[in-house]
């Protein structure tokens, strides 16, 4: 095994100089630094990080556990965290829980054994905080929750504006003329799924629309549940004319169901997704979607964690909410922007006295 003594002999400098170059702990002239680095490359030297971590009490590693790395949203979260951590000399270790609390706990244990300096966590669905999180030593390993959280647990939290983004999505469907608006939620054990449902309910309440239980379907944030719940909604005696899917994967399932059933979008069913995906600009129709700042969520979480590790974190744990953006496309266009050859959908239950809906529609038509 190559040691810093071997590097010192090869580069003809002292071991102290080699240590200064490797650890960037003191000034070394550019000429000597290059000589040392050349010897490092030639001898294929690898630092003993375990020994270093025992001295510094830091491993310069951070663990992140996400629900589904195949979901483009979580891939963006990981990339944001990784880019920021790399800038500060940290390595990011990734665990994929598949929304399984037992698998999540096993990764938590593995990261603790590897002595990661801190943890970024997207929790799996559960009715209450799991025991491993209740006994987690936040002083030894600071933790930042991303996208989801449990009440009462210590740790910073970074979220997208689930409530506001969902409210805007459903409000857009209503303002586009839809009185019967369905929703496919995520698992309601999850805080973000509940907030997206609440945004749906607030939009309907604002326009005086009744919340109908048949139009609220609980999905699992995956393609299969999006497919099945869309079929269930369209099989109702009075199906919705507008649909809000609470994440991108369920929206993909919805699009597949519409294709299989021969349902036209937006002529027969208007669609809005919470989550934007590059795929949605390639579909026909292109999908109207609430874009989440996935990359920024990861980067912000990593920044909060680094503040904790450096001792600069706030005394009180912070909850940071990042804005979403409604991107209007063909699956639910603005009122009056349908193509001339599209058959308009009648809304017989829209009465002139309905306020504020009727006022909104008159304003947009004028």
N, C-alpha and C positions, 0 to 999 in steps of 0.2 A: 504494500500500500504506500503510495507516494505521500510524503510529509512535507511540511513547510521547510524542513531542513534540506530536503532534496532540492526544493525550489531555490533555496538560498545558495547551495553549491553550484547549481546550473547557472544562475544569474549573477554569481559572484557578488552577493550582497549579504547583509546580516539577516538572521531570521526575524529580527524586529522590523526591518524594512519590508520583508515579505508580508508580515502580519499587517503592517500599516496599509499596504497596497490592497490586500485581500479584503480587509475590514473597512477600508477607507477611513481610518481612524486618525491619520496625521498627514501632513503635507509630505509628498515625495516628488522629487523633480520629475518632469515628464520623461526625461531620458531613462532614469532608473525605473520608473513605473512601467515603461514599455518593455524594458529588459525582463522585469519580473513577470509581466503578463505573457511574454513570449515563452518563458520557461513553463508557466502554468499550462499553456496550450500544448507545448511539445511533450510534456510529461503527463498530460491528461489528468491533471490534479483535480480532485473533488474534495471540498471541505467536509469535515466531520460535523455535520449539522447537529447530531445528538450531543456531542461534547460541547459544541458552542451553546446550545440551548440550555445546558446545565449551568454554564457560566453566566449567561445573560438572562436566564429565566424567560426567554422568548424563543419560539420556533420560527417566527416570521411566516407562519401559515395560518390560514383561516378556513373553516369548514362552512359549506353551504349545503343545505338540504332542500330540494325542491320537490314539488308534487309529481311532475311529469316533464322530463327534459325534452321529450318529443314534441311537447306543446310549444309553438314558436314564441308565445308570451314568456314562458319561463326561460327559454333559451336567451331571449333578449335581457331578462333580469340577470342571468348568470354572466352574460357578456359585459353588462354595465359594471357589475361588481368586480369582475376579473380585471377589466381595464384600469379601474381606479386603484385597486390593490397592487397591481403590477407596477404602477408608477411609484408606489411607496416601498417597493422591494418585497412584497408579500406574494406567496403562492397560494392559490385557491384550490381546495380539495372539494370535489362535488359528490354528493350522494343523491340518488333518485329514489323517493319513497313510494312512488306509485299510489299515493294517497292512502298508504297502509300505515297506521300508527305503530304497529310492531316493527315494521321495516325502518320507519323513522327513528324509533328508539334505538335500534341496533346501530344505525349510523351515528347517532348521538354518542353512544358508548365508544364506538371506534374512534371518533374524533377526539373524545376525552383521553383515550389511551395514547393517541398520537400527540397529545398535548398541544392541540391547535390553540392559538392565542385568543380566538373568539369565534363566534358562530352566527351565521345568517340562516334564518329558518322560515320556510313556508310550511305551516303546520298542516297535518292531515285532519280530516273531519272526525270530530269526537264530541260527545255531549258535555264533557268537562275536561279541564287540563289534565293530561296524563301524569302519573306519579313521577316519572323521570324529570318532567319539567318543573314540577312543584319542589323537587329536591335539588334542582340545578343550582350550582354555586356560581351566581352571577358575578361575584367578586373575582373568582378565579378565571372565569371565561365569560366575558360580556356577551350578551345575546341581543340581536336585532331581529324583530319579526317583520316579515315582508308579506304584504297582500292580505294576510289573515292574522288574527290575534285572539287571545283568551283574556277575558276580564280578570283582573287581580294578579296577573303575573308581572314580575319585574322585567323590564327590557324596553328599549326604544322600539317604535313601530313606524313603518313606512307603508303608506297605502295610496292607491289611486282613489279618486273621488267617486266611489261606487254609487253613493246616493245621488249626487248631482249629475253624474254621467247617465245613469239610468233614467232619472227624471227627464233630462233633455231628450233622450231617445224616445221615450213614450210620448212626451209632449209633441215631438215632431210627427209621430204617427197620428195623434189626435188632430193636430193642426192640418194634417194632410187629408182629413175628412173621415177618419176611421173611428167608429163608435164602439165596435166590438174588437177590443185589443187583447190578445192572449199573451201569456208569458211562459217561457220555459225557464225555471229558476235552476240554480245550482243546488247542491245538497244543503238544506236549510240548517244543518248543524254548523255550517261555516258562516262566519261573521260577514264576509263579503257577499255571499249569496243572499243573506237576509237584508243587507243594505240595498242590494239591487232590486229586490222585491219591494222594499219600502219606497224606493224611487218611483217604481211603477204605480204603487198605491197612491202616492202623493200627486202624481200627474193626473190620474183618473179623478181623484177627489177635487182637484183644482177646477176641473171642467164639469163637475157635477155628474160624473159617470159612476155607475154602480160597479163594485168589485164582485165579479161572478166567480164562484169557486170553480166552476167547470173550465174556466179560461186560464186558471193558474195550475201549471203542471210542474212537478219537481223532477228535474233531471239530475245527472251526475257529472256535469262538466265534461262529457265525452261525446263522441260522434254517435254511438249507438243510442244513447238516451235522447239526443236531439232528433234522431230519426223516428224513434218510437213515439215520443211525445208529440211530434208534429202530426203524425198519422192519427193519433188519438184526438187531437184538437180538430183536425179536418173531418173527422168522423162524427162530430157532434151534430145534432139536428140543426143547430144554428151556429155554424163555425165562425171563427173570427175572420175579419177582413184584414186585420193587421196583426203582426206577431213580433214580439221582442224576445230574442234568444240571449240568455245571460252570459254566454261566452262563445268564443270563436269555434271551438270544436263542435259544440252543439249546433251552431249555425251551419257548419258543414253537413251535419246529419240532416238538418232541416232541408237544405238544398237537395240532398239526395232523395229525401221523401217527396219533395215537390216534383222532381223529375220522374220518379217511379209512378206517382199518382197522376201525372199529366196536368198538374196545377200550374197555371201561369203566374209569374211574379214580375211586376206588381199588380197585373190586371185582376187576378183572382185573390191574391194574398200579398200584401206589402210586408216587407221584412226589414228589421233593424237588428244588428248584432252589437252586443257589448264585447268588444275586442275587435280590433282591425287586424287583418292578415294580408300579406302581399297577394295571396291567392284570391282575395275578394275583388281585386281590380282586374283579374283575368277571367272571372266567371261571366256568364250572360244570364241574368243581368249582373252588373257590378253591384256589390253589396254596400248599402248604407251602414255605417258602423261607428261605434264610439271607440276611438283610439286611446289605448292606455299607454302611458309613458314607461313601458317595461324596462328599457335601458336605464332611464333616469331613476326608476325605483331601485334597481340594483346598485347603481353608483351612489345614490343618496344613502342607502343602507350601509354600504361599505364605508362611506365617509363618517357616518355616525359611529360605527364600530371603531374606526381608527381614533376618533376623538376619545372614546372610552379607554382605549388601550394606552393612549398618551396621557391620560389623566385630565384631559380638557373637556370631558363631557359634562353636561349640565347636571346639577344635583338631582333634579327631578327628571324622570324619563320622559322623552318627547314622543308625541305622535305627529308625524308629518304627513300631510295629505297633498298629493300632486294632482294637478288639473288634468282632465280628460278633454278630448276634442271630438265633436260630432262631425263626421265626414259624410256628406249627403251625396248619394249616388243613385243608380237606377232602380234598386230594389224598393226604395221609398223616396221618390223624388219630391221636390217642393211642389205644393199645390199649384196646378196650372201648367206644369212643365212636362206632362205626358206627351209622347209623340202623337201627331194628328191621327195616325191610323190605329191608335190604341182605343179599345172600347172602354168608355168611362164606366166606372162602377157606381150604380145608384146607391144612395143612402136614405132609404125611405123613413128611417127613424130619426133623421136629423130635422128638428123643428126650428122654425125661425126664432122661437122664444128661448132656445137653449143658450145660456150664457155661462161662461165667456166663450164657448166654442163657436156659436153662430157669429158673434162679433168678430172673432179672429178670422173666420172664413170670409166674411164680408170685407174685412180690411184687406186681406190678401188678394181678393178678387178685384178690388177697386184700383 
